[in-house]
């Protein structure tokens, strides 16, 4: 799933110096949520995540089938220092 989302959005958000780190679906309180996690070599401030979210939302609106009938789309940044 990550590679599909990255292929759709990375070119559009690269000028913000962010990229897709992960994409997955989970369920919270009975709602299916599609998560897109962004990362960067630098700290991602609120303005940058907001701008990236606007860009990604437009792309996802044009590619709704990718969202697999999710109830919500959640776009957020990876916290610096997280290691998986």
N, C-alpha and C positions, 0 to 999 in steps of 0.2 A: 504494500500500500504506500509506503514511504516513497519508493521510487516513482510511482505513478503521480503522486502529488508534487514531488520535486520537479518532475519533468514538466508539469503544467505551470508551476509558479516561479521556480528559481530564476529564470531569465528576467521576469518582470520585477523581482524584488532585489536583484543583485546590486542595483545602484544604491540601495539602503545598507549594503554590506551585511545582509542577513541571508540565511538559507534554511531550507527545511531540514530539521534534525530528526524528526519522527512524525508519523501520522498513524493514528490508530482509533479504533472505536471502543468505547466502554459504555456501561449503563450505570446511571446514577439516578436514584429515586424513580426508577421505572422509565426513565427517558434514555433513548439511544443517543449518545453524544459522539460526534466526530471531532477528534482532537488533532490539531496541527501544531507541532512544537517547532519554534524557530530558534536558531542559534547564530552566533557571530563570533568573530575573532575579538571583538570589542564588546563592551557592555551595551545592551540594547535598552535605550531609555523609552519612556512612555510615548513620546512623540513618534519614535521610529516604529514601535510596535503598532501604534494606531494607524500610521500610514501603510505599513505592511498589511495590516488587517483589511483596510479599505481595498487595496489592490487584490488581495487573495479572495475577498468576498465577491468581487466582480467576476473573477475567474471561476469561482465555484458556482455562481449563479448561471454561468454559461455551460457548466459541466456538472449539472445536478446529479446525473447518474453515478458519478464517482462517490457521492456522499452516502450511497447505499441506504436511502430512506431514513437517514438520521433525523432526530427531532431538533438537534442543536448543532451548531458549528462553533467550536471553541479554539481560538488562536491565541497562543501565548508563547513567551520566550523561556528558554531553558535558563535556569539559574546558574550563574558562574560558580564554578567549584564542584558542580555535579559531575560525578564520574559513574559510568555504568559498567 
